[in-house]
Amino acid sequence: MASKAMTVNEALDRALPLGHPERLFESMRYSLFAGGKRVRPMLALAACELVGGDEAAALPVACAVEMVHTMSLIHDDLPCMDDDHLRRGRPTNHVAFGVSTALLAGDALLARAFEHVARECTEHGVPADRALRAVAELASAVGTDGLVAGQVVDLASEGADVDLATLEYIHVHKTARLLEAAAVCGGIVSGGADEEIEGIRRYARYVGLLFQVVDDVLDVTRTSEQLGKTAGKDIATDKATYPKLMGMDGARAYAAELVASAEAELDRFDGTRTEPLRHLAHFIAYRQH
Amino acid sequence: MASKAMTVNEALDRALPLGHPERLFESMRYSLFAGGKRVRPMLALAACELVGGDEAAALPVACAVEMVHTMSLIHDDLPCMDDDHLRRGRPTNHVAFGVSTALLAGDALLARAFEHVARECTEHGVPADRALRAVAELASAVGTDGLVAGQVVDLASEGADVDLATLEYIHVHKTARLLEAAAVCGGIVSGGADEEIEGIRRYARYVGLLFQVVDDVLDVTRTSEQLGKTAGKDIATDKATYPKLMGMDGARAYAAELVASAEAELDRFDGTRTEPLRHLAHFIAYRQH
């Protein structure tokens, strides 16, 4: 997994070299290379491997998904949103570069993601219809059916009593949809058959929820230093979380159930190729930050 | 032209019906249907006509460009950017919906633009390679080579002495690039030959600059009521403008020169098909708001 992360980091470095206006590029790169775990790109590469594709074909969508993810972190941290000052152990983008540059860096990363898929897929011989399906999939994970919808409902729920259905809506849209898109796009550009793509989608939905359940648990159990971001914030802001609504044991049991369901989806695939996606499910479940 | 605008408005209405979360959709539609002139969509449709394409093929990119344009207006108006309160005679998006919703509505419009091109082009039989080229063209007009780059340099230049080269950089990126992308995308999805696309691009570059020169002139000569936005703002903020740097007569002469250059680019095309693009150049040059 470490070698995959290095492959992704090198591809991202090539995808976004410094340019003019310099401050804008610095701001974009500051967040893009802030030590992210690259879970989404690795999902894309693992899905590519699952359907027997060529890694080079999946790297463009892997990079694009990480650009989208980075944009969402920058915008979510802004003062008018969650007003966060610490991310991955460093000042957030707007603290380091100012609010207007941070906002624009996010916009530019979002646009760059789609440009990258369109240009690099063509460059790497991915058929245009597959690349176009990936654009639609990725875009739908950002807007009114994805990240943005989740953030709108999240902000509207602050300080309110949130039930499990609303909590699940927020997390499906804010977190799970993009993880799903990462895996699905990796499968699409690699030429996965329709029923394979649907299997990947179901796997990724479980993993997406799992990711958030574990995130909520870690917010309670780990320190800020261990997390690289402000810990205990959910409790301090009385935010609805899985531990709050299910209890800590309930949340942990739910996480275990989600891992099992995700793995079950992989059973229909060629066993030797499922290893990376199994590994990722475990990595997400048992990570410590 | 009025009937084309109606076609565009109907297509936009279909492209973004109300949905959940309601407030997000209301915010997106508030700005998308705020009485914009639809210059960019009409450029796309006119370029389609120039190369003998089918209007239905060009409508998706026409709508997408207007979504991108609307997103840029919403984000540019935000308090951390230009802090504008009036746009097209109505409160700006963040005044009406709050800063966080406005920011997210912009993000969602940007994502929706790409999703719309990807899905609707497929739906209308546009070959995937053309649609993918349009995605790349449109995305490049938004990010580090387009809108965002222009806005970054614009914000950095506030209160500073700006020379004509910097002014031109700002306007090429903030305004002209998206007008160019509109026309070029219209040509691409309609199957224009490479040399036709390049002719359209040159035409659109002149028209893009023209648009901004006229904008600057109108800011001096018209009232807020006539413009539907705060007039005289450029002088009040001592902003670099064409009239300031070239004098009013110089700016008007430059505009006339740009119209002539744009029209000259059309001379190589079939005469009967050039009418819509000629008309648009004149409309942009002689508009009163």
Chai-1 contact restraints between the chains, C-beta under 6 A:
chainA,res_idxA,chainB,res_idxB,connection_type,confidence,min_distance_angstrom,max_distance_angstrom,comment,restraint_id
A,P21,B,A149,contact,1.0,0.0,6.0,A-B,restraint_1
A,P21,B,V152,contact,1.0,0.0,6.0,A-B,restraint_2
A,P21,B,V153,contact,1.0,0.0,6.0,A-B,restraint_3
A,L24,B,V152,contact,1.0,0.0,6.0,A-B,restraint_4
A,C80,B,V99,contact,1.0,0.0,6.0,A-B,restraint_5
A,C80,B,S100,contact,1.0,0.0,6.0,A-B,restraint_6
A,M81,B,S100,contact,1.0,0.0,6.0,A-B,restraint_7
A,V99,B,C80,contact,1.0,0.0,6.0,A-B,restraint_8
A,S100,B,C80,contact,1.0,0.0,6.0,A-B,restraint_9
A,S100,B,M81,contact,1.0,0.0,6.0,A-B,restraint_10
A,S100,B,L155,contact,1.0,0.0,6.0,A-B,restraint_11
A,L104,B,V148,contact,1.0,0.0,6.0,A-B,restraint_12
A,L104,B,Q151,contact,1.0,0.0,6.0,A-B,restraint_13
A,L104,B,V152,contact,1.0,0.0,6.0,A-B,restraint_14
A,D107,B,V148,contact,1.0,0.0,6.0,A-B,restraint_15
A,A108,B,G143,contact,1.0,0.0,6.0,A-B,restraint_16
A,A108,B,T144,contact,1.0,0.0,6.0,A-B,restraint_17
A,A108,B,V148,contact,1.0,0.0,6.0,A-B,restraint_18
A,L110,B,L110,contact,1.0,0.0,6.0,A-B,restraint_19
A,A111,B,A139,contact,1.0,0.0,6.0,A-B,restraint_20
A,A111,B,V142,contact,1.0,0.0,6.0,A-B,restraint_21
A,A111,B,G143,contact,1.0,0.0,6.0,A-B,restraint_22
A,R112,B,G143,contact,1.0,0.0,6.0,A-B,restraint_23
A,F114,B,F114,contact,1.0,0.0,6.0,A-B,restraint_24
A,F114,B,V135,contact,1.0,0.0,6.0,A-B,restraint_25
A,F114,B,A139,contact,1.0,0.0,6.0,A-B,restraint_26
A,E115,B,A136,contact,1.0,0.0,6.0,A-B,restraint_27
A,E115,B,A139,contact,1.0,0.0,6.0,A-B,restraint_28
A,E115,B,S140,contact,1.0,0.0,6.0,A-B,restraint_29
A,A118,B,L132,contact,1.0,0.0,6.0,A-B,restraint_30
A,A118,B,V135,contact,1.0,0.0,6.0,A-B,restraint_31
A,A118,B,A136,contact,1.0,0.0,6.0,A-B,restraint_32
A,R119,B,A136,contact,1.0,0.0,6.0,A-B,restraint_33
A,A128,B,A128,contact,1.0,0.0,6.0,A-B,restraint_34
A,A128,B,D129,contact,1.0,0.0,6.0,A-B,restraint_35
A,A128,B,L132,contact,1.0,0.0,6.0,A-B,restraint_36
A,D129,B,A128,contact,1.0,0.0,6.0,A-B,restraint_37
A,A131,B,L132,contact,1.0,0.0,6.0,A-B,restraint_38
A,L132,B,A118,contact,1.0,0.0,6.0,A-B,restraint_39
A,L132,B,A128,contact,1.0,0.0,6.0,A-B,restraint_40
A,L132,B,A131,contact,1.0,0.0,6.0,A-B,restraint_41
A,L132,B,L132,contact,1.0,0.0,6.0,A-B,restraint_42
A,V135,B,F114,contact,1.0,0.0,6.0,A-B,restraint_43
A,V135,B,A118,contact,1.0,0.0,6.0,A-B,restraint_44
A,V135,B,V135,contact,1.0,0.0,6.0,A-B,restraint_45
A,A136,B,E115,contact,1.0,0.0,6.0,A-B,restraint_46
A,A136,B,A118,contact,1.0,0.0,6.0,A-B,restraint_47
A,A136,B,R119,contact,1.0,0.0,6.0,A-B,restraint_48
A,A139,B,A111,contact,1.0,0.0,6.0,A-B,restraint_49
A,A139,B,F114,contact,1.0,0.0,6.0,A-B,restraint_50
A,A139,B,E115,contact,1.0,0.0,6.0,A-B,restraint_51
A,S140,B,E115,contact,1.0,0.0,6.0,A-B,restraint_52
A,V142,B,A111,contact,1.0,0.0,6.0,A-B,restraint_53
A,G143,B,A108,contact,1.0,0.0,6.0,A-B,restraint_54
A,G143,B,A111,contact,1.0,0.0,6.0,A-B,restraint_55
A,G143,B,R112,contact,1.0,0.0,6.0,A-B,restraint_56
A,T144,B,A108,contact,1.0,0.0,6.0,A-B,restraint_57
A,V148,B,L104,contact,1.0,0.0,6.0,A-B,restraint_58
A,V148,B,D107,contact,1.0,0.0,6.0,A-B,restraint_59
A,V148,B,A108,contact,1.0,0.0,6.0,A-B,restraint_60
A,A149,B,P21,contact,1.0,0.0,6.0,A-B,restraint_61
A,Q151,B,L104,contact,1.0,0.0,6.0,A-B,restraint_62
A,V152,B,P21,contact,1.0,0.0,6.0,A-B,restraint_63
A,V152,B,L24,contact,1.0,0.0,6.0,A-B,restraint_64
A,V152,B,L104,contact,1.0,0.0,6.0,A-B,restraint_65
A,V153,B,P21,contact,1.0,0.0,6.0,A-B,restraint_66
A,L155,B,S100,contact,1.0,0.0,6.0,A-B,restraint_67
